[in-house]
Amino acid sequence: MADSEAITSLSLLRLKERGEKIACVTAYDASFTRLLEDAGTEIVLVGDSLGMVVQGQDSTLPVTMEQMIYHASCVGRAGRRALRVVDMPFMSYSSTAQALDNAARLMREGAAHMVKLEGGRELEATVRALTERGIPVCAHLGLLPQSVNQLGGYRVQAREAQAAKALLDDARLLEQAGASLLVLECIPAELARQVTESLHIPTIGIGAGPHCDGQVLVLYDLLGITPGKRPKFSRNFLADAPDIPGALKAFVTAVKSGSFPATEHSFS
């Protein structure tokens, strides 16, 4: 597709069908959004990860709807080409009615093209209700940062056979409910391959190995400036680049070529 052509859900489906990898990075402001689009990123994710990398919180849980709308609108004002996916924050979709109201706000006030929800089969009715009303949905399975207290920390998920089958079943249910995209976080690479091959919609991995249709990293991890220990599944692309635009282009190139993620960024 032409560099100036706006990315849509249909564009991503075509990339999957052609076997072309999809590049996705988080963004929280206008300046980085422009740089990410210039680098060729197909998806800009306005992630509730901003709670940790921007606000200095211990988790994503304190992030509010108003904060997500604010950052999404900053990204939206700069965006010209990339598909904008915006996280629905913790407890903003605990009922279908609440999800509809808050997703509409993200679309209307935050310029979202698609909203992202964390969870499996318990969200089937919500995903169906959103998509039936014209709100595109990105699902999210595996490690769910909004459920970190219930999961007992940031750990690889679905390593046992029963949990792996449940995740695969959930992925199929969410696709049938109308999800246009699926993020897979911190699961074994082989399971991610099975999920990707089982679905018609694209999968975007983070710590899910090389077989997903695309890859996403938190912007600050990609640039090596996240405080504390860098996640195993990330890579500091700024280390070998002359500047930030060069690092962003290096990430997109590595995803497209299949050189990232490598074995050391994956789980078994």
N, C-alpha and C positions, 0 to 999 in steps of 0.2 A: 504494500500500500504506500501511497505517497506520504512523505514526511509531514505534510500539512494536514492530512486527512484525520478527522477526529476519530478517536478510538471508541468503539461501542461494544456491547456484549457480543454482537454478531461478528465484529472484527476479531475478538478473542477466540470465538469458536472456529473461525477460519484459520487462525494461527495454529490452533490445536490440530485441526484436520491436516494441515500442511506439515506438521511436526516442527514448527518454528517456536522456539521458547519465548516466554513472556517475561518481561522485566518489570518489577514492582518495587517501589521504595516508599517509606513513610515520609510525609512532609507535614509541617505545621505552620508554615508561613509563605508569603508571596515570593520572596527572593529565591528560596530553595526550590519552590515549585517551578519557576522559570528555568533554573539550572537543570532540574530533572527532566523537564520536557526537551530542553536542548540536547540532553544526553541520549534521548531516544527511549525513555521509560514509557511503557504503555499504560501502566496503572500508577496513580499516586494514591496512597492510602493515608488518610488522615486518621492516625491511630490514637487510641486512648493511651498508648505508650507514652504520650506526652506527659502524663502524670508522673512518670519516672524520669524521663530524660530532660524534660523542660521544667517541671515543677519541683522535682526532687523528692517525690513521694516514694514510699517503700513498695507500692503496688499501683495498679491502675484503678483500684476501687474508689478513691476519692474524686475522680474526674466527674464533672457534672455535665448535664445537657447544654447548659449555657456556655460552658467552656468548649465543648465540642463544636457547637454552632459558631462560636467566635473563630476558632482556628480553621474550621472548614470554610468559613466565608473568606478568610484571608487567602487560603489556597485557591478558592473559587475565583477570586478577583484576578488572579494571575494566570490561571489555567486557560489553555487554548486548545490543547490536543488530547492530553492523557485522560483516561477514564478516572473520575474521582470517586473513590470508595471511602465512606466515612463510618467509623465505628459507632455503634450505639453503646453508650456507657452502661456501667453496672446498674442493674435494676431499672433500666429505662424501658424494658420490654417484658416485664414480669407477667403481663396479661396481654392478650391480643389487642384489646382496645387501647391500652397504654402504648403498645408498640406502634399501632397505626398513627396515633397522635404524634408521638416523638419522631417517627420516621418521616412523617409529613413535614415536621419542623426542619429536619435536616435537609430535606429536599428543597423546601421553600426558602428558608432563612440561611441555610448553610451551603446551598448550591451543590449538594451531593447529586451524583448520578446513580449511586447505589449505596445501600446501607449494609453493614456487616453485623451479624449476630453470632454469639458464641453458644454452641450447644447442639444436641442431637435430636433424637426423635421427639423429645418433649416440646420442640419448637416447630414441629411439622405443621400444626394448624396455623401458627403465627406466620410462618413463611408463606403458606398458601394464601392467607388473608392479605398479606402485603402485596404479593405478586398479582393477585386477582384485581387489586386496586391500582396497579400501575407503578408499584414501587419495587424496583429490582433489588434482589437480595444476594449478598455473598455470605455463605455459611462458613463456619469455622469449627473444626474438629481436632481432636488430639489434646495437646496441652491448652487449657483454657485459662488465660491469665486472670479473668474475672472470678474463676473458681479456685484460685490458688490455695485458699485456706482449706477448702474441702478436699483438694487433691493432695495436700500435705507438702506443698512446695513445688518448685519448678523442676519437674522430673519428666523423663521420657515416658510416654503413655503407650498403652495397647501392645505391650510386649508379650503378654500371655495370649494363648490362642482364643480364649473366650472373649477377651476384651477386643482383640483384633477383629473377630467376626462381628461383634457389636458395632464397632466403628464403621466397618464396611457396610453393614446393613443401614446404619444411620445415614451414611453418605448417599446411598441409593434412595432412601426415603426423602431426604432433603432435595435431591434432584427432582424426584417425582412431584414434590410440593411446589416446585417452581424456581428453586435457587439457580442463579445464572453462573455462579462461581463458587469455588470451595477452597478455603485455606486449610492446609494440613500442617500442624505445628508439633514438632518434637515427637515424631513417631518413627518406628523402624523403616528404613528405606524400602525394604521389600514390601511391606504393607502399603506404603505410599504408591508403589508401582501397581499393586493390585487394584487399589482404589482408582488410580488414574486411568487404568485400562478398562475399568468397569463402568466409567461414567462418560456421558457425551459432553458434559460441561467441563471447562478447564479446571485444573487443580493448580494451586499456587503453594509452594512449599517453603517452610522456614524450619530448618532442622529436620527435614523429611526426606533428605537424599536427593539424588540427581534425576529421578524418574518422573517428577511432577512436570506439568506443562509449563510452569513458570516458577520463579523464585522471588521472594520478598526479603528484604532486610530493613531493620530500623536504621534510619539515616545516620544516627550518631554511632551505631555499631560499625556501619560501612566505612565511616571516616575515622574510626579508632579513637573517638573522643568521649565515649560513654564512661563515666566514672566507675571504678571498680573492675572486677574481672570481666573480660570479654567473653561472651557466650561461645561455646565450642563450635556452633554452627555458623558463626559469622567470620568475616575476614576483613582486615584493615586494608582497604583498597587505596587509601591515601599514602600508605608507606612507600609505594613504588610509583606514585604519580607526581607530576610537577605541581599540581594545585587541585583544588576541590572539583572544578569542572572535569579535570582529567581523571580524578578518582571515580566520579559518577559514570563517565563514559567507559572506564575500565570495567566497572561492575556490569554495565549493560552488555559489553562485549563478551565478558566471561560467561554470563548467563546464556547469551545467544549461541556461543560456541560450545557450550556444555562443559567448559573447564571449571565452572563453579556451579554447584558445590562439588568438592572432591571428597574422597573417602574420609579424610580427617574431619570433614564438616558434617558427617552423617552418623546415624545410629543404627545398630543392628539388634 
